[in-house]
Amino acid sequence: KAIYILKLIIENMKRGRPNVRNLVQQNLMSVLTVSQTPMTISALTRFVSKQINKQLSWNTVQKYLYELIEANKIQVITLPHSKFENKDGLTVYTLKK
């Protein structure tokens, strides 16, 4: 029994720097939870960068956002173009309900 407990403790010990994927994805979820409106990737990049106090690339946020979309946690909303008909405009993201 003691060996099993020691094994669990060793497995749960974190070493090294924190996983960027988990950090960014958790912050994306928290920003979208607090936000009352859907947000673009650029807006999400600004908010998450400010929260973790580290400048993130737009591509990094997009990559982890798409992983959350594939996991059915975030919903994509494509808005119509403001000037041209039959064209897509901004793409915004919100929590899946």
DRENTINU-957139 format. One line per field, with one value per residue: residue in one letter; chain; x, y, z of N, C-alpha, C, O in turn. Coordinates in pm, 1 decimal. Example, Ala and Ser with C-alpha at 12.3 -4.5 7.8 and 13.67 -1.06 7.14 Angstrom:
<seses>
rest <- [A, S]
kette <- [A, A]
n_xx <- [1319.0, 1285.0]
n_yy <- [-569.0, -225.0]
n_zz <- [780.0, 708.0]
ca_xx <- [1230.0, 1367.0]
ca_yy <- [-450.0, -106.0]
ca_zz <- [780.0, 714.0]
c_xx <- [1320.0, 1290.0]
c_yy <- [-330.0, 3.0]
c_zz <- [780.0, 787.0]
o_xx <- [1423.6, 1340.9]
o_yy <- [-331.9, 113.8]
o_zz <- [846.5, 803.9]
</seses>
This chain:
<seses>
rest <- [K, A, I, Y, I, L, K, L, I, I, E, N, M, K, R, G, R, P, N, V, R, N, L, V, Q, Q, N, L, M, S, V, L, T, V, S, Q, T, P, M, T, I, S, A, L, T, R, F, V, S, K, Q, I, N, K, Q, L, S, W, N, T, V, Q, K, Y, L, Y, E, L, I, E, A, N, K, I, Q, V, I, T, L, P, H, S, K, F, E, N, K, D, G, L, T, V, Y, T, L, K, K]
kette <- [A, A, A, A, A, A, A, A, A, A, A, A, A, A, A, A, A, A, A, A, A, A, A, A, A, A, A, A, A, A, A, A, A, A, A, A, A, A, A, A, A, A, A, A, A, A, A, A, A, A, A, A, A, A, A, A, A, A, A, A, A, A, A, A, A, A, A, A, A, A, A, A, A, A, A, A, A, A, A, A, A, A, A, A, A, A, A, A, A, A, A, A, A, A, A, A, A]
n_xx <- [81.7, 190.7, 388.6, 233.1, 112.2, 340.0, 415.8, 198.8, 238.3, 487.2, 422.8, 246.7, 401.1, 521.1, 759.4, 1005.4, 933.7, 598.4, 344.1, 288.4, 70.9, -145.0, -160.5, -223.7, -463.6, -631.7, -647.2, -765.8, -1019.6, -1105.8, -1109.6, -1306.3, -1520.0, -1565.9, -1614.1, -1877.7, -1942.1, -1881.8, -1542.1, -1261.9, -963.8, -748.1, -827.0, -850.2, -583.2, -460.6, -587.3, -522.1, -243.1, -199.3, -300.5, -127.4, 105.9, 293.6, 412.0, 222.3, 210.4, -6.6, -50.1, 8.0, -199.5, -412.8, -360.4, -395.6, -655.5, -794.5, -755.8, -918.8, -1161.4, -1186.8, -1218.8, -1474.2, -1533.7, -1535.4, -1709.0, -1739.5, -1819.4, -1913.2, -1935.4, -2143.3, -2013.5, -1957.7, -1977.7, -1993.4, -2214.0, -2286.3, -2034.6, -1795.7, -1739.1, -1591.7, -1452.4, -1556.8, -1530.7, -1677.5, -1782.7, -1894.1, -2232.7]
n_yy <- [-119.0, 126.4, 156.4, 188.7, 436.7, 600.0, 575.2, 706.5, 965.3, 1031.9, 1017.3, 1230.9, 1451.7, 1753.2, 1850.3, 2076.1, 2341.4, 2482.3, 2328.2, 2468.5, 2437.0, 2351.1, 2573.1, 2788.4, 2693.3, 2669.3, 2936.9, 3046.0, 2929.1, 3044.2, 3319.1, 3324.9, 3236.4, 3446.0, 3652.8, 3831.6, 3844.5, 3696.0, 3636.9, 3743.3, 3582.4, 3754.9, 3928.8, 3742.2, 3664.1, 3897.9, 3922.9, 3676.2, 3685.1, 3901.7, 3797.4, 3581.0, 3710.9, 3710.8, 3746.6, 3620.9, 3446.7, 3504.7, 3281.0, 3073.0, 3092.7, 3045.0, 2777.4, 2633.3, 2705.5, 2586.5, 2320.7, 2307.3, 2351.3, 2119.3, 1945.3, 1994.8, 2208.0, 2472.1, 2699.3, 2791.2, 3088.0, 3227.7, 3537.4, 3739.0, 3922.2, 4273.6, 4451.3, 4320.9, 4101.5, 3750.4, 3675.8, 3573.2, 3719.3, 3835.4, 3586.6, 3455.8, 3340.0, 3139.3, 2997.5, 2659.7, 2570.7]
n_zz <- [0.0, 78.0, -114.0, -343.2, -287.9, -282.9, -550.0, -677.0, -577.9, -690.9, -965.5, -986.4, -937.3, -1061.4, -1296.5, -1413.8, -1651.9, -1680.4, -1884.7, -2194.0, -2366.4, -2199.9, -2029.4, -2204.0, -2320.5, -2094.2, -2018.4, -2246.8, -2229.8, -1988.5, -2051.1, -2251.3, -2100.5, -1920.9, -2097.7, -2253.4, -2513.8, -2838.9, -2951.8, -3156.0, -3291.4, -3267.9, -3059.3, -2852.2, -2836.0, -2737.6, -2481.7, -2352.0, -2358.6, -2190.7, -1952.5, -1888.6, -1883.6, -2090.9, -2416.7, -2675.6, -2986.4, -3264.2, -3420.9, -3242.4, -3054.7, -3226.6, -3299.9, -3054.0, -3001.8, -3213.6, -3141.0, -2916.3, -3040.4, -3193.1, -2983.7, -2912.9, -2735.9, -2789.9, -2998.1, -3340.2, -3506.5, -3801.0, -3932.5, -4150.4, -4432.9, -4411.7, -4624.1, -4871.7, -5032.7, -4997.7, -4908.3, -4664.6, -4344.9, -4051.6, -3833.0, -3537.5, -3196.0, -2940.9, -2624.8, -2631.8, -2606.2]
ca_xx <- [0.0, 280.1, 454.7, 132.7, 98.4, 461.7, 407.3, 105.4, 301.7, 591.5, 358.6, 179.0, 496.5, 549.1, 898.1, 1033.6, 840.6, 461.3, 306.5, 230.2, -59.3, -245.7, -170.3, -295.9, -601.0, -707.8, -672.3, -864.6, -1150.2, -1146.6, -1141.7, -1436.3, -1621.5, -1592.1, -1660.2, -2020.8, -1955.8, -1781.6, -1417.7, -1173.4, -835.3, -663.5, -869.8, -812.5, -437.7, -430.4, -633.3, -445.9, -106.1, -201.5, -323.9, -10.3, 219.0, 390.8, 362.1, 193.4, 189.7, -142.0, -51.4, 4.5, -336.2, -497.4, -335.7, -459.1, -799.2, -846.2, -760.0, -1039.7, -1275.9, -1196.2, -1264.9, -1612.8, -1546.6, -1552.5, -1792.3, -1698.1, -1929.2, -1867.4, -2027.9, -2148.8, -1931.3, -2034.9, -1992.7, -2020.0, -2305.0, -2237.7, -1896.4, -1780.6, -1670.5, -1510.8, -1478.3, -1548.5, -1534.3, -1745.5, -1793.6, -2002.3, -2339.0]
ca_yy <- [0.0, 242.7, 168.0, 243.5, 579.1, 666.0, 579.5, 813.5, 1093.6, 1055.2, 1042.1, 1359.7, 1561.4, 1821.6, 1891.2, 2165.3, 2451.9, 2437.0, 2295.8, 2586.6, 2398.4, 2355.8, 2711.1, 2870.0, 2644.5, 2706.4, 3080.5, 3068.4, 2893.0, 3141.1, 3446.1, 3308.9, 3223.0, 3580.0, 3740.4, 3827.6, 3843.0, 3615.1, 3710.3, 3701.9, 3528.4, 3868.5, 3972.7, 3636.3, 3669.9, 4009.8, 3893.7, 3565.2, 3735.0, 3986.6, 3713.2, 3499.9, 3803.1, 3664.3, 3776.3, 3501.1, 3464.9, 3480.4, 3141.3, 2985.0, 3096.0, 2977.7, 2633.1, 2577.4, 2730.0, 2481.1, 2195.7, 2314.6, 2337.4, 1976.6, 1878.2, 2041.4, 2297.3, 2607.2, 2705.6, 2889.2, 3163.0, 3308.3, 3647.9, 3782.5, 4038.6, 4396.2, 4528.4, 4236.8, 3989.5, 3615.0, 3659.5, 3559.2, 3829.3, 3794.8, 3460.6, 3476.3, 3216.3, 3145.4, 2865.8, 2574.7, 2562.7]
ca_zz <- [0.0, 85.3, -244.5, -434.6, -255.4, -330.2, -696.5, -711.4, -547.0, -791.0, -1093.9, -984.2, -920.7, -1187.1, -1305.6, -1525.5, -1672.8, -1705.8, -2021.6, -2259.2, -2422.1, -2093.3, -1981.2, -2302.8, -2335.2, -1974.4, -2023.4, -2353.4, -2175.6, -1886.4, -2118.7, -2317.8, -1995.8, -1867.5, -2205.8, -2284.6, -2660.0, -2909.3, -2972.5, -3264.3, -3245.1, -3228.4, -2926.0, -2758.7, -2820.5, -2647.3, -2345.5, -2293.5, -2338.2, -2071.7, -1834.5, -1853.0, -1880.5, -2189.8, -2551.1, -2754.0, -3129.1, -3314.7, -3468.0, -3124.8, -3001.1, -3325.3, -3291.5, -2935.1, -3016.4, -3301.6, -3064.4, -2833.1, -3131.7, -3223.7, -2861.8, -2895.0, -2621.9, -2843.0, -3118.6, -3440.1, -3567.6, -3913.9, -3954.7, -4290.2, -4466.9, -4391.6, -4747.3, -4988.2, -5009.0, -5028.3, -4865.0, -4519.7, -4278.4, -3937.0, -3765.0, -3392.7, -3119.1, -2813.2, -2560.7, -2680.0, -2505.3]
c_xx <- [86.5, 351.4, 359.2, 116.5, 221.3, 462.3, 315.7, 167.7, 406.0, 530.7, 296.5, 273.3, 526.3, 693.8, 913.4, 930.0, 701.0, 434.3, 234.3, 90.8, -168.7, -267.9, -253.7, -440.7, -685.9, -742.3, -770.1, -1005.3, -1196.6, -1183.1, -1278.7, -1549.3, -1662.2, -1654.7, -1809.7, -2045.0, -1853.0, -1658.6, -1339.0, -1044.5, -744.3, -698.8, -830.8, -662.4, -399.1, -466.8, -550.3, -301.8, -98.5, -217.3, -199.6, 118.3, 332.2, 331.4, 345.5, 175.2, 43.8, -154.8, -58.3, -136.3, -430.8, -483.3, -409.4, -610.5, -861.8, -849.7, -884.1, -1165.9, -1296.1, -1246.4, -1407.8, -1632.1, -1574.9, -1625.3, -1741.2, -1822.4, -1869.7, -1973.6, -2031.3, -2061.9, -2016.2, -2061.1, -2033.9, -2112.2, -2240.1, -2089.4, -1895.1, -1702.2, -1581.0, -1550.5, -1456.4, -1571.3, -1602.1, -1749.7, -1910.8, -2105.5, -2401.5]
c_yy <- [126.1, 264.5, 229.2, 394.4, 656.1, 678.3, 692.3, 950.7, 1127.3, 1086.9, 1180.8, 1477.9, 1622.5, 1868.6, 1983.7, 2275.0, 2400.7, 2416.9, 2416.0, 2555.9, 2410.4, 2498.1, 2797.0, 2823.9, 2678.5, 2854.6, 3116.4, 3040.0, 2996.2, 3275.4, 3436.5, 3291.5, 3360.0, 3671.0, 3722.3, 3818.2, 3748.9, 3700.0, 3655.0, 3645.0, 3641.8, 3917.4, 3868.9, 3637.9, 3780.7, 3976.6, 3783.6, 3608.4, 3819.9, 3901.8, 3636.3, 3581.5, 3757.3, 3690.0, 3646.4, 3537.8, 3435.6, 3334.5, 3041.6, 2977.2, 3023.9, 2825.3, 2571.3, 2599.6, 2621.9, 2345.7, 2192.8, 2302.1, 2190.2, 1896.3, 1919.1, 2126.8, 2440.6, 2600.1, 2817.7, 2955.9, 3249.3, 3412.8, 3684.6, 3906.4, 4164.4, 4472.0, 4445.3, 4121.6, 3859.3, 3597.2, 3647.3, 3677.5, 3776.8, 3656.1, 3485.7, 3343.1, 3240.2, 3005.8, 2789.0, 2560.2, 2427.1]
c_zz <- [0.0, -47.9, -346.6, -412.8, -303.7, -482.8, -741.7, -688.2, -653.2, -926.5, -1099.9, -964.4, -1056.8, -1184.4, -1425.1, -1538.1, -1706.0, -1855.2, -2083.9, -2312.0, -2315.5, -2044.4, -2075.5, -2314.4, -2213.7, -1975.8, -2134.2, -2300.6, -2072.8, -1948.7, -2184.2, -2216.4, -1943.0, -1973.2, -2233.5, -2435.1, -2720.8, -2942.5, -3090.3, -3206.1, -3198.6, -3088.3, -2820.9, -2731.7, -2723.1, -2502.7, -2279.2, -2268.2, -2212.1, -1945.2, -1792.4, -1851.8, -1972.2, -2327.3, -2629.4, -2900.6, -3163.3, -3356.9, -3352.8, -3068.6, -3097.0, -3315.0, -3171.8, -2936.6, -3104.1, -3232.3, -2974.5, -2917.7, -3165.1, -3103.9, -2826.2, -2769.5, -2666.8, -2975.7, -3209.2, -3497.3, -3678.4, -3943.9, -4103.2, -4311.9, -4459.2, -4521.1, -4867.7, -4951.4, -5053.5, -4999.1, -4713.5, -4464.7, -4168.1, -3886.6, -3617.1, -3321.9, -2985.6, -2752.3, -2618.7, -2569.0, -2500.6]
o_xx <- [56.7, 372.0, 400.0, 108.0, 208.3, 504.5, 349.7, 151.5, 411.4, 580.8, 293.3, 230.2, 553.1, 743.0, 842.7, 849.6, 686.1, 495.5, 131.3, 1.6, -272.4, -381.5, -343.2, -531.5, -802.8, -853.1, -850.0, -1098.2, -1314.4, -1277.9, -1358.9, -1663.2, -1780.7, -1738.2, -1860.2, -2156.0, -1748.2, -1669.8, -1347.2, -1018.7, -671.4, -609.8, -783.6, -618.9, -314.7, -387.1, -512.3, -244.0, -2.3, -155.3, -169.6, 225.9, 449.9, 214.8, 441.2, 129.9, -20.7, -257.4, -123.2, -186.4, -519.0, -582.8, -477.2, -685.2, -969.5, -937.0, -947.1, -1266.5, -1409.1, -1309.0, -1457.6, -1736.1, -1631.0, -1606.0, -1704.2, -1919.2, -1785.0, -2087.6, -1933.0, -2040.0, -2133.7, -2156.5, -2102.7, -2090.9, -2149.9, -2024.8, -1980.1, -1611.1, -1503.2, -1666.0, -1349.7, -1623.5, -1587.2, -1723.0, -2014.5, -2070.7, -2492.5]
o_yy <- [221.7, 378.4, 312.4, 470.6, 765.2, 780.3, 766.3, 1041.4, 1241.0, 1174.7, 1242.5, 1592.8, 1552.0, 1919.6, 1970.6, 2298.3, 2288.4, 2481.9, 2460.1, 2640.3, 2472.5, 2538.9, 2869.5, 2907.0, 2713.8, 2893.6, 3208.5, 3117.3, 3032.0, 3339.8, 3529.4, 3328.7, 3386.2, 3755.7, 3610.1, 3787.3, 3724.6, 3821.4, 3536.3, 3657.6, 3626.5, 3944.5, 3904.4, 3615.9, 3760.2, 3999.1, 3796.4, 3571.7, 3810.8, 3930.5, 3627.3, 3529.3, 3763.9, 3659.1, 3571.2, 3647.5, 3352.4, 3271.1, 2937.6, 2868.8, 2950.0, 2753.0, 2469.5, 2520.7, 2571.2, 2264.0, 2088.2, 2248.1, 2141.4, 1791.7, 1881.7, 2118.2, 2520.4, 2507.8, 2925.1, 2888.5, 3334.7, 3379.8, 3663.8, 3985.1, 4162.5, 4549.4, 4495.4, 4053.0, 3859.0, 3511.6, 3702.5, 3729.0, 3683.8, 3614.7, 3531.5, 3247.6, 3346.1, 2907.0, 2847.1, 2540.0, 2403.8]
o_zz <- [-71.5, -89.5, -427.7, -509.2, -359.2, -537.3, -834.0, -769.7, -700.1, -996.8, -1206.4, -973.5, -1154.0, -1083.8, -1525.0, -1447.8, -1754.3, -1940.0, -2032.8, -2303.3, -2338.8, -2020.7, -2032.0, -2317.9, -2229.5, -1938.9, -2117.6, -2324.0, -2070.3, -1903.9, -2174.2, -2244.5, -1922.7, -1941.6, -2236.4, -2478.6, -2661.0, -2959.3, -3121.7, -3086.4, -3100.6, -3007.6, -2712.9, -2618.7, -2635.8, -2411.6, -2162.8, -2165.9, -2136.0, -1842.9, -1673.4, -1822.8, -1936.6, -2352.1, -2647.7, -2933.2, -3099.5, -3332.2, -3364.2, -3038.6, -3053.3, -3320.7, -3186.1, -2878.6, -3073.0, -3261.2, -2958.6, -2871.5, -3165.6, -3120.6, -2720.0, -2704.2, -2591.7, -3054.7, -3161.8, -3532.4, -3652.1, -3976.6, -4174.3, -4219.8, -4495.9, -4528.5, -4956.7, -4851.4, -5137.2, -5059.6, -4643.7, -4529.4, -4189.5, -3896.7, -3576.2, -3379.5, -2924.6, -2820.8, -2650.9, -2452.6, -2421.1]
</seses>
